[in-house]
Amino acid sequence: MLLLDKLLIIDLECTCWENEEPGNDERQDIIEIGACLLDLATGQVEGADGMIVRPRRSQVSPFCEKLTKITQVMVDHGLEFEDALVRLETQFQASARPWASWGNFDRVCMQAQCRDFGLRYPFSNDHFNLKTLHALHHRLPKAIGLFPAVKRAGLVWTGQHHRGVDDASNTARLAATLFGSGSVPAV
């Protein structure tokens, strides 16, 4: 049974390269899973967590470190991907909740990495692309990025942009305005 009291918000950070192409035989890996719950009745953001994940197929490039502030040392001490998936279930009941992300990148990336590693996909099939919903809601000619959308809503950005936990929390606050739920407090 799907739990409809809260919406799980996810934001992934992955290894990346300035020229969009990894070096050697590297492949993009998830290095942070940002997650929080949006209480749809109150608009409150709950349980924000940023799980640093140890990549298997790549290293953190200088460009990626500059963008995310996630270092190779941090990921070397991070969770195994499998352990992060378990934490999503135990802490957020990921398979029993509808979930959302800003765009489809997070859904596609998580599906691909689970498939590549032979692991069970941790989320329900009920995914909402908030980037598209935001554009439709505001009758925009095209979807916009998370940072400009937060500013456009009159909200103050909190935390570090391109950190999964902070991007997830800001996405949740913005989602509260789309769903018309409660107040929209800063996390």
JOFEN-V932127 format. One record per residue. N is the residue number from 1. D_FIRST is the distance of its C-alpha to the first C-alpha in Angstrom with 1 decimal. Layout:
n=N d_first=D_FIRST
n=N d_first=D_FIRST
This chain:
n=1 d_first=0.0
n=2 d_first=3.8
n=3 d_first=6.5
n=4 d_first=9.3
n=5 d_first=12.1
n=6 d_first=13.6
n=7 d_first=14.4
n=8 d_first=15.3
n=9 d_first=18.8
n=10 d_first=20.5
n=11 d_first=24.1
n=12 d_first=25.9
n=13 d_first=29.5
n=14 d_first=31.2
n=15 d_first=34.6
n=16 d_first=36.8
n=17 d_first=40.4
n=18 d_first=42.8
n=19 d_first=43.8
n=20 d_first=40.3
n=21 d_first=41.4
n=22 d_first=40.8
n=23 d_first=43.8
n=24 d_first=44.7
n=25 d_first=41.8
n=26 d_first=39.2
n=27 d_first=35.8
n=28 d_first=33.4
n=29 d_first=31.2
n=30 d_first=28.6
n=31 d_first=30.4
n=32 d_first=28.1
n=33 d_first=24.5
n=34 d_first=24.3
n=35 d_first=21.0
n=36 d_first=20.2
n=37 d_first=17.7
n=38 d_first=18.6
n=39 d_first=17.9
n=40 d_first=17.7
n=41 d_first=19.3
n=42 d_first=22.2
n=43 d_first=22.7
n=44 d_first=23.1
n=45 d_first=22.7
n=46 d_first=21.4
n=47 d_first=21.7
n=48 d_first=23.7
n=49 d_first=24.4
n=50 d_first=26.6
n=51 d_first=26.3
n=52 d_first=29.6
n=53 d_first=29.2
n=54 d_first=32.1
n=55 d_first=32.8
n=56 d_first=33.8
n=57 d_first=35.6
n=58 d_first=37.4
n=59 d_first=39.1
n=60 d_first=38.8
n=61 d_first=41.6
n=62 d_first=43.9
n=63 d_first=42.4
n=64 d_first=38.8
n=65 d_first=40.0
n=66 d_first=41.8
n=67 d_first=38.8
n=68 d_first=36.1
n=69 d_first=38.3
n=70 d_first=36.4
n=71 d_first=39.2
n=72 d_first=39.5
n=73 d_first=40.1
n=74 d_first=36.8
n=75 d_first=34.9
n=76 d_first=37.1
n=77 d_first=35.6
n=78 d_first=32.0
n=79 d_first=29.0
n=80 d_first=28.6
n=81 d_first=26.0
n=82 d_first=23.9
n=83 d_first=24.0
n=84 d_first=22.9
n=85 d_first=19.8
n=86 d_first=19.1
n=87 d_first=19.8
n=88 d_first=17.3
n=89 d_first=14.5
n=90 d_first=16.1
n=91 d_first=17.3
n=92 d_first=14.8
n=93 d_first=11.4
n=94 d_first=12.2
n=95 d_first=9.8
n=96 d_first=6.7
n=97 d_first=8.8
n=98 d_first=10.9
n=99 d_first=14.3
n=100 d_first=17.8
n=101 d_first=21.3
n=102 d_first=24.8
n=103 d_first=25.4
n=104 d_first=24.1
n=105 d_first=26.2
n=106 d_first=23.5
n=107 d_first=21.0
n=108 d_first=23.8
n=109 d_first=25.4
n=110 d_first=22.3
n=111 d_first=21.6
n=112 d_first=25.3
n=113 d_first=25.8
n=114 d_first=22.9
n=115 d_first=24.4
n=116 d_first=27.9
n=117 d_first=27.1
n=118 d_first=25.1
n=119 d_first=22.0
n=120 d_first=18.3
n=121 d_first=17.1
n=122 d_first=15.2
n=123 d_first=13.2
n=124 d_first=10.4
n=125 d_first=12.2
n=126 d_first=12.0
n=127 d_first=15.4
n=128 d_first=17.8
n=129 d_first=21.5
n=130 d_first=22.9
n=131 d_first=26.4
n=132 d_first=26.3
n=133 d_first=24.5
n=134 d_first=27.2
n=135 d_first=30.0
n=136 d_first=28.7
n=137 d_first=28.3
n=138 d_first=31.8
n=139 d_first=33.3
n=140 d_first=34.7
n=141 d_first=36.5
n=142 d_first=34.6
n=143 d_first=32.0
n=144 d_first=33.3
n=145 d_first=32.7
n=146 d_first=30.7
n=147 d_first=33.9
n=148 d_first=35.6
n=149 d_first=32.5
n=150 d_first=32.3
n=151 d_first=36.0
n=152 d_first=35.8
n=153 d_first=33.3
n=154 d_first=35.9
n=155 d_first=33.9
n=156 d_first=35.7
n=157 d_first=34.5
n=158 d_first=33.7
n=159 d_first=34.1
n=160 d_first=35.2
n=161 d_first=34.4
n=162 d_first=33.0
n=163 d_first=31.5
n=164 d_first=27.8
n=165 d_first=27.0
n=166 d_first=29.2
n=167 d_first=28.2
n=168 d_first=24.5
n=169 d_first=25.5
n=170 d_first=27.8
n=171 d_first=25.2
n=172 d_first=22.9
n=173 d_first=25.8
n=174 d_first=26.6
n=175 d_first=23.1
n=176 d_first=23.4
n=177 d_first=26.4
n=178 d_first=24.6
n=179 d_first=21.8
n=180 d_first=24.5
n=181 d_first=22.8
n=182 d_first=25.1
n=183 d_first=27.9
n=184 d_first=28.2
n=185 d_first=29.6
n=186 d_first=31.0
n=187 d_first=29.3
